[in-house]
């Protein structure tokens, strides 16, 4: 392997590692931005099975309570482990912390 190939491989490795760090930072920030509570526990347990919290937090300010409830019910239909009692807890949590103001 030539010196140029080694440098090129090293640069690719740094780029991949840097991207992974940025993604991890975004995930941690998304979770840290949310206040503790039963809704956060449900959100972290049930929603992050299929996607990162950033997929939820990026919707901050877009949905009303009724729309958040539709999202929660739809995700439950797709297989999210949220029981009927947790639907309202999670909906209230999302509305309070990420809902349309």
Buried (B, 14 or more C-beta within 10 A) or exposed (E): EEEEEEEEEEEEEEEEEEEEEEEEEBBEEBBEEBEEBEBBBBBEEBBBEEEBBBEBBEBBEEBEBEBBBEBBBEBBEEEBEBEEEBBEBBBBBBBEBBBEE
